[in-house]
Amino acid sequence: MMRNIGLFAVMAGLIALVGFIQSWSLALAILNLCLISAVMSLGVNIQWGYAGLLNVGVMGFAALGGLAAVLVSMPPVTEAWSNGGGRLLLAAAWFALVVVAVLFARSRLRGAIRSWSIVLLIAVGYFVLRHVADPAVAAIESTNPASTGYLGGLGAPIMFSWLLGGVFAAGAAWLIGKVALGLRSDYLAIATLGISEIVIAVIKNEDWLARGVKNVAGLPRPVPYEVELQQAPWVQDWAQSTGMSLIEMSSVIVKLSYAGLFVVVLLALIWLCETALRSPWGRMLRAIRDNETAAAAMGKDVKARHLQVFVLGSAVIGIAGAMLTTLDGQFTPGSYQPLRFTFLIWVMVIVGGSGNNWGAVLGGFVVWFFWVEAEPLGLWLMELITSGMAEDNALRLHLIESAAHMRLMTMGVVLLLVLRFSPRGLIPER
């Protein structure tokens, strides 16, 4: 316990050091992203650490969380709704009717009649759906495309999207799990990566949904704006007493407000995860993870438990995705790079300690901190190494320019050091 507390204290000291050396605004920005990374790492740890499920589609679920932030918080575009919203709702109702008809045919019919009926229903349903939906989509996307060109959202407080993002991700995970969880672990990884790419491709290309690659900016905040704070007398007095500029003080207050919200979410999720892990359900999952055959022989429904934990972990990732979009204040589907950032989240889980919730949180802090600070640390290191060289020395200039590419190398060094000296992670599973 003292060792674990010491590790978190060192992490807090590093963030404080950034505040003293660089700026407190930057330190708090790193803290907020570390908190979101810790939540996302928790979601992956639920899937891999509890049940051994290899999910490489993390960014797809995070993107669904970001989409929820847009659909909840942005005001509805009334002109787009009047141009094509009703017809699009009719298309959605037709799609639901086709799904129900296919499920009915699958459950009630038998033999070749069932197969041909399902094929016929899907074919007719597809062509009718396109006939109804395509004109509606074209009308919506042509409605003031420079600033809107989509349906908008509900105009509700953006914090509701954190729950809805979890619901979106959980629903997608249920559909994926029903299809892919019977696959072997390596095939499951390929399937989840491919489905993640499909999800992000749909969000990028369906402009009527969230403007696609044109992005949605100006999402409402759950915290005050800097301009409002700068006009408040108590902020002006506080800035004067601390010696900070008014702009930096307002930025610090906003980031502290975000950090408070994120800490509440993270602590609630840790409490739920720890309670679940120590319950009979958690012990059953670890038994399935360690030996599926033995668990199945004792009457445990392995596939059902895998589906449960896959849905729960994805829901947590969806919550983190909505939190990230809330912090950014904009939804940019082009920034979701499935393979690159999924690798980063997996490094967090491995470095922190697979199967340990507190380890996953610590891994999120450690990896994201060094991901952000690798470039300034690399620049400082290169300047120190080349301090005895001439200013125009070719080797010195090359090394200083190379500092911008230190991130991936830093991740590799951190991962290798942890695997060498603490193979089960910084805080290993008990």
Sequence and secondary structure as in RCSB ss.txt:
>XXXX:A:sequence
MMRNIGLFAVMAGLIALVGFIQSWSLALAILNLCLISAVMSLGVNIQWGYAGLLNVGVMGFAALGGLAAVLVSMP
PVTEAWSNGGGRLLLAAAWFALVVVAVLFARSRLRGAIRSWSIVLLIAVGYFVLRHVADPAVAAIESTNPASTGY
LGGLGAPIMFSWLLGGVFAAGAAWLIGKVALGLRSDYLAIATLGISEIVIAVIKNEDWLARGVKNVAGLPRPVPY
EVELQQAPWVQDWAQSTGMSLIEMSSVIVKLSYAGLFVVVLLALIWLCETALRSPWGRMLRAIRDNETAAAAMGK
DVKARHLQVFVLGSAVIGIAGAMLTTLDGQFTPGSYQPLRFTFLIWVMVIVGGSGNNWGAVLGGFVVWFFWVEAE
PLGLWLMELITSGMAEDNALRLHLIESAAHMRLMTMGVVLLLVLRFSPRGLIPER
>XXXX:A:secstr
 HHHHHHHHHHHHHHHHHHHHT HHHHHHHHHHHHHHHHHHHHHHIIIIIH      HHHHHHHHHHHHHHHHS 
  HHHIIIIIHHHHHHHHHHHHHHHHHHHHHHH  HHHHHHHHHHHHHHHHHHHHHHHHHHHHHHHTSSTTT  S
       TTHHHHHHHHHHHHHHHHHHHHHTTS HHHHHHHHHHHHHHHHHHHHH HHHH GGG EE    SS  
HHHHHT HHHHHHHHHHT  HHHHHHHHHHHHHHHHHHHHHHHHHHHHHHHHHSHHHHHHHHHHH HHHHHHTT 
 HHHHHHHHHHHHHHHHHHHHHHHHHHHTEE GGG  HHHHHHHHHHHHHHH TT HHHHHHHHHHHHHHHHHHH
HHHHHHHHHHTTTS TT HHHHHHHHHGGGHHHHHHHHHHHHHHHH TT SS   
